[in-house]
Amino acid sequence: SALQLASKCMTPSFRMHIRAHGIVPKFFKALADAPSDASLGLCTAMVMFALSQDTLKMDLDRGSLELMLNLLECESKSGDKQQKVRELCEEIQSQGKAIHLNLDNITAAQLAMESLLSLTSKRAGEWLKEDLRELGGIEHIIRTVCECCHQITEFVEEWTEPLLEKLNKIERCLRILENVTSNNEENQKYMLHYKAQVFVKTLCRFFNLLHNELTLYPTTEKTPKESAGVAIREALVPLLKVVINLTHPFNDRGET
């Protein structure tokens, strides 16, 4: 049933219909136990992924967001539904969306992460900033950034395809962190003090790496988008914005 729902959510008119009647949160409330079953988890993540393709808001409530975050921990695949989910993802990619999704390794966790990364504070509302922190979403994104940065800074001698994929993932994660730290002191403090400033130290090392690499891979407006230089440049922008959000004065007295 969840897979059939995901298939229906591929149609813009159906998505508009269920949003108009406020049904989306009800779907996810009924699917709250999805993370306990690999097959149901994959299909539920596919529903979220299909809904996340719209430029409209996701219509998530706190319960739906909590379900999405729980699905981030579901790495196992489900063979019996894998092919159909892949076909739905291929359909989305054929429309020029979700180009970063690896169709050869689709899991509930990956689809949930893609859905989460598509969110911004503007689309989901100001409540997202608080709930992402309280429900562990910000911590998950921070861990993802730290793990990917570690793999890049330790092993980059040549920008291979796997490393570029990690760089792109970092860039998209940083865009979420940029949004949730904008004008939100609690999230700023959380990231600054996360595990003895490990996140801040990671950002500093990552900035030094990108700064050095950017001089080795100069770009122009005509540089192909898939090149290493463009990927480095694109990652540097949200990185700087996050750093600015984390280092600006919290109040008029200039205290930091």
C-alpha positions as CSV (number, residue, x, y, z in Angstrom):
1,S,0.0,0.0,0.0
2,A,2.8,2.4,0.8
3,L,4.5,1.6,-2.5
4,Q,1.2,2.3,-4.3
5,L,0.9,5.6,-2.4
6,A,4.5,6.5,-3.5
7,S,3.5,5.8,-7.1
8,K,0.5,8.0,-6.8
9,C,2.6,10.8,-5.3
10,M,4.6,10.9,-8.5
11,T,1.6,12.7,-10.1
12,P,1.6,16.5,-9.5
13,S,-2.3,16.6,-9.4
14,F,-2.4,13.9,-6.7
15,R,0.2,15.8,-4.6
16,M,-1.8,19.0,-4.9
17,H,-5.0,17.1,-4.0
18,I,-3.7,15.6,-0.8
19,R,-2.0,18.8,0.3
20,A,-5.2,20.8,-0.3
21,H,-7.0,18.4,2.1
22,G,-4.2,18.3,4.7
23,I,-3.8,14.5,4.3
24,V,0.0,14.3,4.2
25,P,0.6,14.3,8.0
26,K,-2.1,11.7,8.3
27,F,-0.3,9.4,5.9
28,F,3.0,9.7,7.9
29,K,1.2,9.2,11.2
30,A,-0.2,5.9,9.9
31,L,3.4,5.0,8.8
32,A,5.0,5.9,12.1
33,D,6.3,2.3,12.6
34,A,7.9,2.1,9.2
35,P,11.5,2.1,10.5
36,S,10.9,-1.2,12.1
37,D,10.4,-3.0,8.8
38,A,13.0,-2.7,6.0
39,S,10.5,-3.0,3.2
40,L,8.0,-0.6,4.7
41,G,10.7,1.8,5.6
42,L,12.0,1.9,2.0
43,C,8.5,2.5,0.6
44,T,7.8,5.2,3.2
45,A,11.0,7.0,2.4
46,M,10.0,6.9,-1.2
47,V,6.7,8.6,-0.4
48,M,8.7,11.4,1.3
49,F,11.1,11.6,-1.6
50,A,8.3,11.9,-4.1
51,L,6.6,14.7,-2.1
52,S,9.9,16.5,-1.6
53,Q,10.3,17.2,-5.3
54,D,7.8,20.0,-5.3
55,T,8.9,23.6,-4.8
56,L,6.0,23.9,-2.4
57,K,6.4,23.2,1.3
58,M,6.6,19.6,2.4
59,D,3.6,19.9,4.8
60,L,5.5,18.2,7.5
61,D,4.5,18.3,11.1
62,R,6.7,17.3,14.1
63,G,5.7,13.7,13.9
64,S,6.5,13.5,10.1
65,L,9.9,15.1,10.7
66,E,10.6,12.6,13.5
67,L,9.7,9.7,11.2
68,M,12.0,11.1,8.5
69,L,14.9,11.3,11.0
70,N,14.2,7.8,12.2
71,L,14.4,6.6,8.6
72,L,17.9,8.1,8.4
73,E,19.1,5.1,10.5
74,C,17.6,2.5,8.1
75,E,20.5,1.5,5.9
76,S,19.3,-2.0,5.0
77,K,17.9,-2.7,1.5
78,S,14.7,-4.5,0.7
79,G,15.1,-6.7,-2.4
80,D,11.4,-7.3,-3.1
81,K,10.6,-3.6,-3.4
82,Q,14.0,-2.3,-4.5
83,Q,13.3,-2.5,-8.3
84,K,10.0,-0.6,-8.2
85,V,11.5,2.1,-6.0
86,R,14.5,2.4,-8.4
87,E,12.0,2.8,-11.3
88,L,10.3,5.7,-9.4
89,C,13.6,7.3,-8.7
90,E,14.6,7.0,-12.4
91,E,11.4,8.7,-13.3
92,I,12.2,11.6,-11.0
93,Q,15.8,11.8,-12.4
94,S,14.4,11.8,-16.0
95,Q,12.8,15.1,-15.1
96,G,16.2,16.6,-14.2
97,K,15.7,16.3,-10.4
98,A,17.6,14.4,-7.7
99,I,20.6,14.1,-10.0
100,H,22.8,13.3,-7.0
101,L,20.9,10.1,-6.0
102,N,22.9,6.9,-6.6
103,L,20.4,4.5,-8.2
104,D,22.7,1.6,-7.7
105,N,22.5,1.9,-3.9
106,I,19.1,3.0,-2.9
107,T,18.2,2.7,0.8
108,A,15.5,4.2,3.0
109,A,18.2,6.2,4.7
110,Q,19.4,7.7,1.5
111,L,15.9,8.7,0.3
112,A,15.2,10.2,3.8
113,M,18.4,12.2,3.6
114,E,17.6,13.4,0.1
115,S,14.2,14.5,1.4
116,L,15.7,16.2,4.4
117,L,18.3,18.0,2.3
118,S,15.5,19.3,0.1
119,L,14.0,21.2,3.0
120,T,14.8,24.7,3.9
121,S,13.7,26.8,6.9
122,K,11.5,28.8,4.5
123,R,9.7,25.9,3.0
124,A,9.0,24.0,6.3
125,G,8.6,27.0,8.6
126,E,10.6,28.4,11.5
127,W,9.6,25.5,13.6
128,L,12.0,23.3,11.6
129,K,15.0,25.0,13.1
130,E,14.0,24.1,16.6
131,D,12.7,20.6,15.9
132,L,15.7,19.6,13.9
133,R,17.9,20.3,16.8
134,E,15.6,18.7,19.5
135,L,14.9,15.6,17.4
136,G,18.6,15.0,16.6
137,G,18.4,16.1,12.9
138,I,21.1,18.7,13.2
139,E,23.4,16.2,15.0
140,H,22.9,13.7,12.2
141,I,23.8,16.3,9.5
142,I,26.8,17.4,11.5
143,R,28.0,13.8,11.8
144,T,27.5,13.4,8.1
145,V,29.6,16.5,7.3
146,C,32.4,15.5,9.8
147,E,32.6,11.9,8.4
148,C,32.7,13.1,4.7
149,C,35.2,15.9,5.5
150,H,37.5,13.4,7.3
151,Q,37.5,11.0,4.3
152,I,38.3,13.9,2.0
153,T,40.9,15.7,4.0
154,E,42.7,12.4,4.8
155,F,42.7,10.8,1.4
156,V,42.4,13.5,-1.3
157,E,45.3,13.2,-3.7
158,E,43.1,13.1,-6.8
159,W,39.5,14.1,-7.0
160,T,38.0,10.8,-7.8
161,E,34.2,10.3,-8.4
162,P,33.6,9.0,-4.9
163,L,35.4,11.9,-3.4
164,L,33.4,14.4,-5.5
165,E,30.2,12.7,-4.4
166,K,31.2,13.2,-0.8
167,L,32.1,16.8,-1.5
168,N,28.7,17.4,-3.1
169,K,27.0,15.8,-0.1
170,I,28.9,18.1,2.2
171,E,27.8,21.1,0.2
172,R,24.2,20.2,0.4
173,C,24.4,19.5,4.1
174,L,26.0,22.8,4.7
175,R,23.1,24.5,2.9
176,I,20.7,23.0,5.4
177,L,23.0,24.1,8.3
178,E,23.2,27.6,6.8
179,N,19.4,27.9,6.9
180,V,18.9,26.5,10.4
181,T,21.6,28.7,11.9
182,S,20.3,31.9,10.3
183,N,19.0,34.1,13.1
184,N,18.8,31.2,15.5
185,E,21.1,31.6,18.5
186,E,20.3,28.2,20.0
187,N,21.4,26.3,16.9
188,Q,24.5,28.5,16.6
189,K,25.5,27.6,20.1
190,Y,24.7,24.0,19.6
191,M,27.0,23.7,16.6
192,L,29.8,25.8,18.2
193,H,30.0,23.6,21.3
194,Y,29.2,20.3,19.6
195,K,31.5,17.6,21.2
196,A,34.2,20.0,22.3
197,Q,34.1,22.1,19.1
198,V,34.7,19.2,16.8
199,F,32.4,20.6,14.2
200,V,34.1,24.0,14.2
201,K,37.5,22.4,13.9
202,T,36.3,20.2,11.0
203,L,35.0,23.3,9.2
204,C,38.4,25.1,9.7
205,R,40.3,22.1,8.2
206,F,37.9,21.8,5.4
207,F,38.1,25.5,4.6
208,N,41.9,25.3,4.4
209,L,41.7,22.3,2.1
210,L,39.2,24.0,-0.3
211,H,41.2,27.2,-0.2
212,N,44.3,25.3,-1.3
213,E,42.5,23.1,-3.8
214,L,40.7,26.0,-5.4
215,T,44.0,27.5,-6.6
216,L,44.9,24.1,-8.2
217,Y,41.5,23.9,-10.0
218,P,40.7,27.4,-11.2
219,T,37.3,27.8,-12.9
220,T,35.5,30.2,-15.2
221,E,31.9,30.5,-16.3
222,K,32.6,28.0,-19.1
223,T,34.1,25.3,-16.8
224,P,32.0,22.1,-17.0
225,K,29.7,21.8,-13.9
226,E,30.9,18.2,-13.3
227,S,34.5,19.3,-12.9
228,A,36.4,19.2,-9.6
229,G,37.0,23.0,-9.7
230,V,33.3,23.8,-9.8
231,A,32.5,21.3,-7.1
232,I,35.1,22.9,-4.9
233,R,33.8,26.4,-5.6
234,E,30.2,25.4,-5.0
235,A,31.1,23.8,-1.6
236,L,33.0,26.9,-0.5
237,V,30.0,29.2,-0.7
238,P,27.7,27.5,1.9
239,L,30.8,26.8,4.0
240,L,31.6,30.5,4.3
241,K,27.9,31.3,5.0
242,V,27.8,28.7,7.9
243,V,31.0,30.2,9.3
244,I,29.6,33.7,9.1
245,N,26.4,32.5,10.9
246,L,28.4,30.9,13.6
247,T,30.9,33.8,14.2
248,H,28.7,36.9,14.1
249,P,27.8,38.7,17.3
250,F,24.7,37.3,19.0
251,N,23.6,40.6,20.4
252,D,24.1,44.3,20.2
253,R,26.9,44.3,22.8
254,G,29.1,42.4,20.5
255,E,29.4,39.3,22.7
256,T,30.2,36.0,20.9
